[in-house]
Amino acid sequence: MIAVLGVGPGLGLSIARRFSREGFTTALVSRTDTRHASYRESVGGTTHTYTADVTDPAELEAVLARIEADAGELDTVYFGPADLSGPRPVPLTEAGADVVRAPFESIVVPAARLVEAVLPRMLERGSGALLFAGGLSGKYPMPMLGSFAPASAALRMYVLTLHAALRETGVYAGALTIGGLIERGDIHREFTSQDHGFTAGTLNPDDIADAAWSLYTDRKEAEAEFTAMAAV
């Protein structure tokens, strides 16, 4: 069974469909239930949907408990929440300490809370997988992403280090490091609804989901990188 935390119409939904095709029961979690019926229809198979803000500690704990009560033990968790209502990136030349810290609180800390919640039982079983979506600004300097970049770098290194620490345990951790707009996703829709004076490169979420499945099955590489950027 896979829990997709932060599911949307782009990558999260593609991840769910890809694992469902392999026989996985899927549990989809998003902040609202507005699109849950369409998600269940799109994914097919045995699909459960839940409403929770997985960046909130209490809501994360509660939804994980509900998922396991409904569908059994978690084999795999994909973590990729994105909040379009949150603040936009601020240039690092203008960002104070509080601005730089905020993405750590909304991205890195919730990822660590998730690991804290699910890893002990995975280690007891000697099986399981943790997949995280992150930004390419965590690997290459991208000034336009400003205050988001340090947290992206921290999340990436957290996952890569976790991957190394879990060797020989039977549990896998891997990062999907993404540079570009993901087609069909909410961020893609919002970005393309306005004229920014340039065209951003796009990525097919189904291709990323295929790579996520390969990471899960091969369990050798810690990271798969995707970029639609002209140069990084």
NUKOLVEX-978054 format. One line per field, with one value per atom (N, C-alpha, C): residue number from 1; atom name; x, y, z. Coordinates in Angstrom, 1 decimal. Layout:
! residues N
k <- [NUM  ...]
a <- [CA  ...]
c1 <- [X  ...]
c2 <- [Y  ...]
c3 <- [Z  ...]
***
This chain:
! residues 232
k <- [1  1  1  2  2  2  3  3  3  4  4  4  5  5  5  6  6  6  7  7  7  8  8  8  9  9  9  10  10  10  11  11  11  12  12  12  13  13  13  14  14  14  15  15  15  16  16  16  17  17  17  18  18  18  19  19  19  20  20  20  21  21  21  22  22  22  23  23  23  24  24  24  25  25  25  26  26  26  27  27  27  28  28  28  29  29  29  30  30  30  31  31  31  32  32  32  33  33  33  34  34  34  35  35  35  36  36  36  37  37  37  38  38  38  39  39  39  40  40  40  41  41  41  42  42  42  43  43  43  44  44  44  45  45  45  46  46  46  47  47  47  48  48  48  49  49  49  50  50  50  51  51  51  52  52  52  53  53  53  54  54  54  55  55  55  56  56  56  57  57  57  58  58  58  59  59  59  60  60  60  61  61  61  62  62  62  63  63  63  64  64  64  65  65  65  66  66  66  67  67  67  68  68  68  69  69  69  70  70  70  71  71  71  72  72  72  73  73  73  74  74  74  75  75  75  76  76  76  77  77  77  78  78  78  79  79  79  80  80  80  81  81  81  82  82  82  83  83  83  84  84  84  85  85  85  86  86  86  87  87  87  88  88  88  89  89  89  90  90  90  91  91  91  92  92  92  93  93  93  94  94  94  95  95  95  96  96  96  97  97  97  98  98  98  99  99  99  100  100  100  101  101  101  102  102  102  103  103  103  104  104  104  105  105  105  106  106  106  107  107  107  108  108  108  109  109  109  110  110  110  111  111  111  112  112  112  113  113  113  114  114  114  115  115  115  116  116  116  117  117  117  118  118  118  119  119  119  120  120  120  121  121  121  122  122  122  123  123  123  124  124  124  125  125  125  126  126  126  127  127  127  128  128  128  129  129  129  130  130  130  131  131  131  132  132  132  133  133  133  134  134  134  135  135  135  136  136  136  137  137  137  138  138  138  139  139  139  140  140  140  141  141  141  142  142  142  143  143  143  144  144  144  145  145  145  146  146  146  147  147  147  148  148  148  149  149  149  150  150  150  151  151  151  152  152  152  153  153  153  154  154  154  155  155  155  156  156  156  157  157  157  158  158  158  159  159  159  160  160  160  161  161  161  162  162  162  163  163  163  164  164  164  165  165  165  166  166  166  167  167  167  168  168  168  169  169  169  170  170  170  171  171  171  172  172  172  173  173  173  174  174  174  175  175  175  176  176  176  177  177  177  178  178  178  179  179  179  180  180  180  181  181  181  182  182  182  183  183  183  184  184  184  185  185  185  186  186  186  187  187  187  188  188  188  189  189  189  190  190  190  191  191  191  192  192  192  193  193  193  194  194  194  195  195  195  196  196  196  197  197  197  198  198  198  199  199  199  200  200  200  201  201  201  202  202  202  203  203  203  204  204  204  205  205  205  206  206  206  207  207  207  208  208  208  209  209  209  210  210  210  211  211  211  212  212  212  213  213  213  214  214  214  215  215  215  216  216  216  217  217  217  218  218  218  219  219  219  220  220  220  221  221  221  222  222  222  223  223  223  224  224  224  225  225  225  226  226  226  227  227  227  228  228  228  229  229  229  230  230  230  231  231  231  232  232  232]
a <- [N  CA  C  N  CA  C  N  CA  C  N  CA  C  N  CA  C  N  CA  C  N  CA  C  N  CA  C  N  CA  C  N  CA  C  N  CA  C  N  CA  C  N  CA  C  N  CA  C  N  CA  C  N  CA  C  N  CA  C  N  CA  C  N  CA  C  N  CA  C  N  CA  C  N  CA  C  N  CA  C  N  CA  C  N  CA  C  N  CA  C  N  CA  C  N  CA  C  N  CA  C  N  CA  C  N  CA  C  N  CA  C  N  CA  C  N  CA  C  N  CA  C  N  CA  C  N  CA  C  N  CA  C  N  CA  C  N  CA  C  N  CA  C  N  CA  C  N  CA  C  N  CA  C  N  CA  C  N  CA  C  N  CA  C  N  CA  C  N  CA  C  N  CA  C  N  CA  C  N  CA  C  N  CA  C  N  CA  C  N  CA  C  N  CA  C  N  CA  C  N  CA  C  N  CA  C  N  CA  C  N  CA  C  N  CA  C  N  CA  C  N  CA  C  N  CA  C  N  CA  C  N  CA  C  N  CA  C  N  CA  C  N  CA  C  N  CA  C  N  CA  C  N  CA  C  N  CA  C  N  CA  C  N  CA  C  N  CA  C  N  CA  C  N  CA  C  N  CA  C  N  CA  C  N  CA  C  N  CA  C  N  CA  C  N  CA  C  N  CA  C  N  CA  C  N  CA  C  N  CA  C  N  CA  C  N  CA  C  N  CA  C  N  CA  C  N  CA  C  N  CA  C  N  CA  C  N  CA  C  N  CA  C  N  CA  C  N  CA  C  N  CA  C  N  CA  C  N  CA  C  N  CA  C  N  CA  C  N  CA  C  N  CA  C  N  CA  C  N  CA  C  N  CA  C  N  CA  C  N  CA  C  N  CA  C  N  CA  C  N  CA  C  N  CA  C  N  CA  C  N  CA  C  N  CA  C  N  CA  C  N  CA  C  N  CA  C  N  CA  C  N  CA  C  N  CA  C  N  CA  C  N  CA  C  N  CA  C  N  CA  C  N  CA  C  N  CA  C  N  CA  C  N  CA  C  N  CA  C  N  CA  C  N  CA  C  N  CA  C  N  CA  C  N  CA  C  N  CA  C  N  CA  C  N  CA  C  N  CA  C  N  CA  C  N  CA  C  N  CA  C  N  CA  C  N  CA  C  N  CA  C  N  CA  C  N  CA  C  N  CA  C  N  CA  C  N  CA  C  N  CA  C  N  CA  C  N  CA  C  N  CA  C  N  CA  C  N  CA  C  N  CA  C  N  CA  C  N  CA  C  N  CA  C  N  CA  C  N  CA  C  N  CA  C  N  CA  C  N  CA  C  N  CA  C  N  CA  C  N  CA  C  N  CA  C  N  CA  C  N  CA  C  N  CA  C  N  CA  C  N  CA  C  N  CA  C  N  CA  C  N  CA  C  N  CA  C  N  CA  C  N  CA  C  N  CA  C  N  CA  C  N  CA  C  N  CA  C  N  CA  C  N  CA  C  N  CA  C  N  CA  C  N  CA  C  N  CA  C  N  CA  C  N  CA  C  N  CA  C  N  CA  C  N  CA  C  N  CA  C  N  CA  C  N  CA  C  N  CA  C  N  CA  C  N  CA  C  N  CA  C  N  CA  C  N  CA  C  N  CA  C  N  CA  C  N  CA  C  N  CA  C  N  CA  C  N  CA  C  N  CA  C  N  CA  C  N  CA  C  N  CA  C  N  CA  C  N  CA  C  N  CA  C  N  CA  C  N  CA  C  N  CA  C  N  CA  C  N  CA  C  N  CA  C  N  CA  C  N  CA  C  N  CA  C  N  CA  C  N  CA  C]
c1 <- [0.8  0.0  0.9  0.5  1.2  0.3  0.9  0.2  0.9  0.0  0.5  0.1  1.1  0.8  1.0  0.0  0.1  -0.3  -1.3  -1.7  -2.4  -2.0  -2.6  -2.8  -3.4  -3.7  -2.4  -1.3  0.0  0.7  1.9  2.7  2.1  1.5  0.9  0.0  -0.9  -1.9  -1.1  -0.1  0.7  1.4  1.9  2.5  1.5  0.3  -0.7  -1.1  -1.3  -1.7  -0.6  0.7  1.8  1.8  1.7  1.8  0.5  -0.6  -1.8  -1.8  -1.1  -1.0  -0.2  0.6  1.4  0.7  -0.5  -1.3  -1.4  -0.8  -0.8  -2.2  -2.7  -3.7  -3.2  -4.0  -3.5  -4.3  -3.6  -4.3  -3.8  -4.7  -4.4  -4.8  -3.9  -4.2  -4.0  -4.9  -4.8  -5.5  -5.3  -5.9  -7.4  -8.0  -9.4  -9.9  -11.2  -11.7  -12.4  -12.2  -12.9  -12.7  -11.5  -11.3  -11.1  -11.5  -11.3  -12.0  -13.2  -14.0  -13.3  -12.8  -12.1  -10.8  -10.1  -8.9  -9.1  -10.2  -10.5  -10.8  -11.5  -11.9  -10.6  -9.7  -8.5  -7.6  -7.4  -6.4  -7.0  -8.3  -8.8  -8.3  -8.6  -8.1  -8.8  -8.1  -8.5  -7.9  -8.7  -8.2  -9.0  -8.3  -8.9  -8.5  -9.3  -9.0  -9.2  -8.3  -8.4  -8.1  -8.6  -8.4  -7.5  -6.4  -5.5  -4.4  -4.0  -2.8  -1.6  -0.8  0.2  1.4  1.4  2.5  2.1  0.9  0.5  0.7  1.5  1.8  0.6  -0.4  -1.5  -2.3  -2.5  -3.2  -2.4  -1.1  -0.3  -0.5  -0.3  -0.4  -1.8  -2.8  -4.2  -4.5  -4.0  -4.3  -3.6  -2.3  -1.6  -2.3  -2.8  -3.5  -4.8  -5.5  -6.7  -6.4  -5.3  -5.0  -4.7  -3.9  -3.5  -4.7  -5.6  -6.9  -7.7  -7.8  -8.6  -7.9  -6.6  -6.0  -4.8  -4.4  -3.3  -2.0  -0.9  0.4  0.9  1.6  2.2  3.5  3.5  4.7  5.5  4.8  5.5  4.8  5.6  5.0  5.7  4.9  5.4  5.0  6.0  5.7  6.0  5.0  5.2  4.2  3.9  2.9  3.4  2.5  2.9  1.7  2.0  1.0  1.0  0.0  0.0  -0.4  -1.0  -1.5  -0.3  0.8  1.9  2.7  3.7  4.4  5.3  5.5  6.4  7.8  8.7  10.2  10.6  11.5  12.1  13.5  14.1  15.5  16.3  17.4  18.2  18.8  19.0  19.6  18.6  17.4  16.4  15.8  16.1  15.5  16.2  15.4  15.9  15.9  16.3  16.4  15.0  14.0  12.7  12.1  12.4  11.9  12.7  13.9  14.7  14.3  13.9  13.5  12.2  11.2  9.9  9.8  10.5  10.3  10.9  11.8  12.3  11.1  10.3  9.2  8.1  7.9  6.8  7.2  8.5  9.0  9.8  10.9  11.9  11.4  10.9  10.4  9.3  8.2  7.2  7.7  8.7  9.3  9.9  10.6  11.3  10.2  9.1  8.0  7.5  7.3  6.8  7.7  9.0  9.9  9.9  9.8  9.7  8.5  7.4  6.1  6.1  6.7  6.6  7.8  9.0  10.2  10.4  10.1  10.3  9.7  8.4  7.8  8.3  8.7  9.4  10.7  11.4  12.7  12.4  11.4  11.0  10.7  10.0  9.6  10.8  11.7  12.8  12.4  11.4  10.9  10.2  10.0  9.3  10.1  9.5  10.1  9.5  10.4  10.1  10.5  9.6  9.9  9.6  10.5  10.3  10.5  9.6  9.7  10.4  11.4  12.1  12.5  13.0  13.3  14.8  15.1  16.4  17.3  16.6  17.4  18.1  17.8  18.5  19.8  20.1  21.3  22.1  21.5  22.1  21.6  22.5  22.1  21.0  19.9  18.9  18.4  19.0  18.6  17.2  16.5  15.0  14.2  14.7  14.0  14.4  15.4  15.8  15.6  14.7  14.5  14.0  13.6  13.2  14.4  15.5  16.6  17.3  17.5  18.2  17.4  16.1  15.3  15.3  15.3  15.3  16.6  17.7  19.0  19.0  18.4  18.3  17.5  16.4  15.5  16.3  16.9  17.7  18.7  19.5  20.6  20.0  18.9  18.2  17.9  17.3  16.9  18.1  19.1  20.3  21.0  21.1  21.7  20.9  19.6  18.7  18.9  19.0  19.2  20.5  21.6  22.8  22.7  22.0  21.9  21.0  20.1  19.2  19.8  21.0  21.5  21.6  21.3  21.3  20.1  19.2  18.0  16.8  16.8  15.6  14.6  14.9  14.1  14.8  14.0  14.6  14.1  15.0  14.6  15.2  14.4  14.9  14.2  15.0  14.5  14.2  13.2  12.8  13.1  14.2  14.7  14.3  13.4  12.7  12.9  13.3  13.5  12.6  11.5  10.6  9.1  8.2  6.8  6.3  5.5  5.0  3.6  3.5  2.2  1.1  -0.1  -1.4  -1.4  -0.3  -0.3  -0.9  -1.2  -1.8  -0.8  0.5  1.5  1.6  1.6  1.7  0.5  -0.7  -1.9  -1.9  -1.4  -1.4  -0.3  0.8  1.9  1.5  0.9  0.5  -0.7  -1.4  -2.6  -2.2  -0.9  -0.4  0.7  0.9  2.1  3.3  4.3  5.5  6.6  6.3  7.3  8.3  8.1  8.9  8.2  8.6  8.0  8.8  8.2  9.0  8.9  10.0  10.0  9.1  8.5  7.6  8.1  7.6  7.9  6.6  6.7  5.5  5.5  4.5  4.5  4.5  4.0  4.0  5.4  6.3  7.7  8.4  8.1  8.6  8.1  6.8  6.3  6.9  7.2  7.9  9.3  10.0  11.3  11.1  10.1  9.8  9.7  8.9  8.8  10.1  11.0  12.3  13.1  13.1  13.8  13.3  12.0  11.4  11.9  11.8  12.1  13.6  14.5  15.9  16.6  16.2  16.7  18.2  18.8  20.2  20.6  19.9  20.2  19.4  20.0  19.3  18.4  18.6  18.0  17.8  16.7  16.4  16.2  16.9  16.9  16.2  15.3  14.6  14.7  15.0  15.1  14.5  13.8  13.4  14.0  15.1  15.8  16.8  17.0  18.0  19.4  19.7  21.0  21.0  21.7  21.7  23.2]
c2 <- [-1.2  0.0  1.2  2.2  3.5  4.6  5.5  6.7  7.9  8.6  9.8  11.0  11.6  12.8  14.1  14.9  16.1  15.8  15.0  14.6  15.8  16.0  17.0  16.4  17.1  16.6  16.3  16.7  16.5  15.3  15.5  14.4  13.5  14.0  13.1  12.1  12.5  11.6  10.6  11.1  10.1  9.1  9.5  8.5  7.5  7.9  7.0  6.0  6.5  5.7  4.6  5.1  4.2  3.0  3.3  2.3  1.4  2.0  1.3  0.2  0.6  -0.4  -1.6  -1.4  -2.6  -3.3  -3.0  -3.8  -3.1  -1.9  -1.3  -0.7  -0.9  -0.1  1.3  2.4  3.7  4.5  5.4  6.3  7.7  8.5  9.8  10.9  11.8  12.8  14.2  15.1  16.5  17.4  18.7  19.6  19.7  19.5  19.6  18.3  18.0  16.9  17.2  18.4  18.9  18.0  17.4  16.6  15.1  14.7  13.3  12.3  12.6  11.7  11.4  12.5  12.4  11.7  11.9  11.1  9.6  9.2  7.8  7.2  7.9  7.4  7.3  8.3  8.3  7.2  6.9  6.0  4.5  4.3  3.0  2.1  0.8  -0.1  0.2  -0.2  0.1  1.4  2.5  3.8  4.5  5.0  5.7  7.1  8.1  9.5  10.1  11.0  11.6  13.1  13.9  15.3  15.6  16.2  16.6  17.6  18.4  19.2  18.5  17.8  17.0  17.7  19.1  19.9  20.2  19.9  20.1  18.8  18.8  17.6  16.8  17.4  16.6  16.0  16.8  16.2  15.1  15.2  14.2  12.9  13.0  11.8  11.2  12.0  11.5  10.8  11.4  10.8  9.5  9.4  8.2  7.0  7.4  6.4  5.9  6.9  6.5  5.6  6.0  5.2  3.7  3.6  2.2  1.4  2.1  1.5  1.0  1.8  1.5  0.5  0.6  -0.1  -1.0  -0.9  -1.8  -1.0  -1.8  -1.2  -0.5  0.6  1.3  0.6  0.3  -0.1  1.0  2.0  3.1  4.4  5.5  6.8  7.8  8.5  9.6  10.9  11.8  13.1  14.2  14.9  16.0  17.1  17.6  18.7  20.0  20.8  22.1  23.0  24.2  25.1  26.4  26.5  27.7  28.9  28.8  29.9  30.5  29.8  30.3  31.4  31.9  33.1  32.7  33.6  33.4  33.6  33.1  33.2  34.7  35.0  36.3  36.2  37.2  37.1  37.1  36.3  36.1  37.4  38.3  39.6  40.5  40.1  40.8  40.0  38.7  37.9  37.9  38.2  38.1  36.7  36.5  35.2  34.5  35.2  34.6  34.1  34.9  34.5  33.2  33.1  31.9  30.7  31.0  29.9  29.3  30.1  29.7  28.4  28.3  27.0  25.8  26.0  24.8  24.3  25.2  24.8  24.2  24.6  24.0  22.9  22.6  21.6  20.5  21.0  20.1  19.4  20.2  19.7  18.7  19.0  18.0  16.7  16.8  15.6  14.7  15.4  14.7  14.1  14.8  14.3  13.0  13.0  11.9  10.7  10.9  9.8  9.3  10.2  9.9  9.0  9.3  8.5  7.1  7.0  5.7  4.8  5.4  4.6  3.5  3.7  2.7  1.3  1.4  0.1  -0.5  0.4  -0.2  -0.9  -0.3  -0.9  -2.2  -2.3  -3.5  -4.6  -4.3  -5.3  -5.6  -4.6  -4.8  -4.5  -3.7  -3.4  -2.0  -1.4  -0.2  0.8  1.9  2.9  4.3  5.3  6.7  7.5  8.1  8.9  10.4  11.3  12.7  13.5  14.4  15.3  16.6  17.1  18.3  19.1  20.3  21.2  21.1  21.4  21.4  22.5  23.5  24.6  24.1  22.9  22.3  21.7  21.7  21.1  22.2  23.0  24.1  25.5  26.4  27.8  28.3  28.8  29.3  30.6  31.7  33.0  33.3  32.9  33.3  32.6  31.5  30.8  31.2  32.1  32.8  32.1  32.5  32.0  30.6  30.0  28.6  27.6  28.1  27.3  26.6  27.3  26.7  25.5  25.6  24.5  23.4  23.7  22.6  21.8  22.5  21.9  21.0  21.5  20.7  19.5  19.6  18.4  17.4  17.8  16.9  16.2  16.9  16.2  15.3  15.7  14.9  13.5  13.6  12.3  11.5  12.1  11.4  10.8  11.5  11.0  9.8  10.0  8.9  7.7  7.9  6.7  6.0  6.7  6.1  5.4  6.0  5.4  4.1  4.0  2.9  1.7  1.8  0.6  -0.6  -1.7  -3.0  -3.2  -2.2  -2.4  -3.0  -2.9  -3.3  -2.2  -1.0  0.2  1.1  1.7  2.6  4.0  5.0  6.4  7.0  7.7  8.3  9.7  10.5  11.8  12.0  12.6  13.1  14.6  14.9  16.3  16.9  17.9  18.4  19.9  20.1  21.5  21.8  22.4  22.7  22.6  23.1  23.0  21.6  21.0  19.7  19.8  19.3  19.4  18.8  19.5  19.1  19.5  19.9  20.3  21.7  22.0  23.3  24.4  24.2  25.2  25.6  24.5  24.7  25.5  25.2  25.9  27.4  27.6  29.0  29.8  29.2  29.9  30.2  29.3  29.5  30.4  30.7  31.6  33.0  33.3  34.7  34.8  36.0  36.3  36.7  35.9  36.2  36.7  36.8  37.4  36.3  35.0  34.0  32.7  31.6  30.3  29.4  28.8  27.9  26.5  25.7  24.3  23.5  22.5  21.6  20.1  19.4  18.0  17.2  16.0  15.1  14.3  14.4  13.8  12.2  11.7  10.3  9.8  10.6  10.2  10.1  11.1  11.2  10.0  9.7  8.6  7.2  7.1  5.9  5.8  7.0  7.0  6.7  7.1  6.8  5.3  4.7  3.2  2.5  3.0  2.4  2.6  3.7  3.9  2.9  2.7  1.8  0.4  0.0  -1.4  -1.7  -0.8  -1.0  -0.8  0.3  0.6  0.8  1.2  1.4  2.9  3.7  5.1  5.9  6.9  7.7  8.8  9.1  10.3  10.1  10.6  10.8  12.3  12.8  14.2  14.5  15.5  15.9  17.4  17.8  19.3  19.6  20.7  21.3  22.7  22.9  24.2  24.2  25.3  25.4  25.1  25.7  25.5  25.6  24.8  24.9  24.8]
c3 <- [0.0  0.0  0.0  -0.8  -0.9  -0.4  0.4  0.8  0.0  -0.7  -1.5  -0.7  -0.1  0.8  0.0  -0.2  -1.0  -2.4  -2.6  -4.0  -4.7  -5.9  -6.8  -8.2  -9.1  -10.5  -11.3  -10.8  -11.6  -11.1  -10.4  -10.1  -9.1  -8.0  -7.0  -7.6  -8.5  -9.2  -10.1  -10.8  -11.6  -10.8  -9.6  -8.7  -8.3  -7.9  -7.4  -8.6  -9.8  -10.9  -11.2  -11.1  -11.5  -10.5  -9.2  -8.2  -8.2  -8.5  -8.6  -9.7  -10.8  -11.9  -11.5  -10.5  -10.0  -8.9  -8.7  -7.7  -6.3  -6.2  -4.8  -4.5  -3.3  -2.7  -2.6  -2.9  -2.8  -1.8  -1.0  -0.1  -0.4  -0.9  -1.4  -0.4  -0.1  1.0  0.4  0.5  0.1  1.1  0.9  1.9  1.8  0.6  0.5  -0.3  -0.2  -0.8  -2.2  -2.6  -3.8  -5.0  -5.2  -6.4  -6.1  -4.9  -4.5  -5.4  -5.7  -6.6  -7.9  -8.5  -9.8  -9.6  -8.5  -8.2  -8.1  -7.4  -7.2  -8.6  -9.4  -10.7  -11.6  -11.5  -12.3  -11.9  -10.7  -10.2  -10.4  -10.0  -10.1  -9.0  -9.2  -8.1  -6.8  -5.7  -4.4  -4.0  -3.9  -3.7  -2.6  -1.5  -0.4  -0.5  -0.1  -0.1  1.3  1.6  2.9  2.8  3.7  3.8  5.0  4.8  5.9  5.4  6.2  5.9  6.5  5.7  6.2  6.8  6.6  7.3  8.7  9.1  10.5  11.3  12.4  13.1  13.5  14.1  14.6  13.4  12.3  11.2  10.5  10.4  9.8  10.7  12.0  12.8  12.7  12.7  12.6  11.3  10.2  8.9  8.6  9.1  9.0  9.8  10.9  11.7  11.0  10.4  9.7  8.5  7.8  6.6  7.0  8.0  8.4  9.0  9.6  10.1  8.9  7.9  6.7  5.7  5.5  4.4  4.8  6.1  6.5  6.6  6.8  7.0  5.8  6.0  4.9  4.4  3.1  2.5  2.0  1.4  0.7  1.0  1.2  1.4  0.4  -0.4  -1.2  -0.6  -0.4  0.3  -0.7  -1.1  -2.0  -1.9  -0.7  -0.6  -1.2  -1.8  -2.3  -1.9  -1.3  -0.9  -1.7  -2.7  -3.5  -2.8  -1.6  -0.9  0.0  0.0  0.8  0.2  0.9  0.4  -0.8  -1.7  -2.9  -2.5  -3.3  -3.0  -3.0  -2.1  -1.9  -2.3  -3.1  -3.4  -2.2  -2.2  -1.0  -0.6  -1.6  -1.2  -0.4  -0.3  0.4  1.6  1.7  2.6  4.0  5.0  6.3  6.9  8.1  8.7  8.8  9.1  9.3  7.9  6.9  5.6  5.1  5.4  5.0  5.8  7.1  7.9  7.6  7.1  6.8  6.0  4.9  4.1  4.8  5.7  6.5  7.3  7.9  8.7  7.9  6.7  5.9  5.0  4.8  3.9  4.6  5.2  5.8  7.1  8.0  9.3  9.1  8.2  8.0  7.4  6.5  6.0  7.1  8.0  9.1  10.0  10.2  11.1  10.5  9.2  8.5  8.7  8.5  8.8  10.2  11.1  12.5  12.8  12.1  12.3  11.7  10.5  9.8  9.8  10.0  9.8  10.9  12.1  13.1  12.7  12.3  11.9  10.7  9.7  8.5  8.9  9.8  10.2  11.0  11.8  12.4  11.4  10.4  9.3  8.4  8.3  7.3  5.9  5.7  4.4  4.4  3.2  3.1  2.2  1.9  1.0  1.3  1.2  1.4  0.2  -0.5  -1.7  -1.4  -1.8  -1.6  -2.9  -3.1  -4.2  -3.8  -4.5  -4.1  -5.3  -5.1  -6.2  -6.6  -7.9  -8.4  -7.8  -7.2  -6.6  -5.4  -4.9  -3.8  -4.3  -5.6  -6.1  -6.9  -7.6  -8.4  -8.0  -7.9  -7.6  -8.6  -8.1  -8.9  -8.2  -8.5  -7.8  -7.8  -8.9  -9.0  -8.0  -7.4  -6.3  -4.9  -4.9  -3.6  -2.3  -1.5  -0.2  -0.1  -1.2  -1.2  -1.3  -1.9  -2.2  -1.0  0.1  1.2  1.7  1.8  2.3  1.3  0.0  -1.0  -0.9  -0.6  -0.4  0.8  1.9  3.1  3.0  2.3  2.1  1.2  0.2  -0.7  0.1  0.9  1.6  2.7  3.3  4.3  3.7  2.5  1.9  1.4  0.9  0.4  1.6  2.7  3.9  4.5  4.5  5.0  4.1  2.8  1.9  2.3  2.6  3.0  4.3  5.2  6.6  6.6  5.6  5.6  4.8  4.2  3.5  4.4  3.8  4.5  5.5  5.5  6.5  5.8  4.4  3.7  3.5  4.0  3.8  2.9  2.0  0.9  1.1  0.8  0.7  -0.5  -1.3  -2.5  -2.8  -3.6  -3.9  -5.4  -5.7  -7.0  -7.1  -7.7  -7.7  -9.1  -9.0  -10.1  -10.4  -11.7  -12.2  -13.4  -13.2  -14.3  -13.8  -14.6  -14.3  -14.7  -13.8  -14.0  -14.6  -15.8  -16.6  -15.8  -16.0  -15.3  -13.9  -13.3  -11.9  -11.6  -10.3  -10.0  -10.2  -9.9  -10.1  -11.6  -12.4  -13.9  -14.3  -13.8  -14.2  -13.8  -12.6  -12.1  -12.9  -13.1  -13.8  -15.3  -16.0  -17.4  -17.5  -16.4  -16.5  -16.6  -16.5  -16.5  -17.5  -18.0  -18.9  -18.1  -18.1  -17.3  -18.2  -19.5  -20.4  -20.9  -20.5  -21.0  -20.8  -21.5  -21.4  -20.6  -19.6  -18.7  -19.3  -19.1  -19.5  -18.7  -19.3  -18.6  -18.6  -17.6  -17.4  -17.4  -18.0  -17.9  -16.6  -15.8  -14.5  -14.6  -15.7  -15.9  -16.0  -16.7  -16.8  -15.4  -14.6  -13.2  -12.4  -12.6  -11.8  -12.2  -13.5  -14.0  -13.3  -13.2  -12.5  -11.1  -10.4  -9.0  -8.8  -9.7  -9.7  -9.8  -10.7  -10.9  -9.7  -9.0  -7.8  -6.7  -6.7  -5.7  -5.9  -7.2  -7.5  -7.4  -8.0  -8.0  -6.7  -6.0  -4.6  -4.5  -5.6  -5.7  -5.6  -6.5  -6.6  -5.6  -5.1  -4.0  -4.7  -6.0  -6.5  -8.0  -8.5  -9.9  -10.2  -11.2  -11.5  -12.8  -12.8  -13.9  -14.1  -15.4  -15.6  -17.0  -17.0  -18.2  -18.4  -17.6  -17.6  -18.7  -19.4  -20.5  -20.0  -18.8  -18.2  -16.7  -16.0  -14.6  -14.1]
***
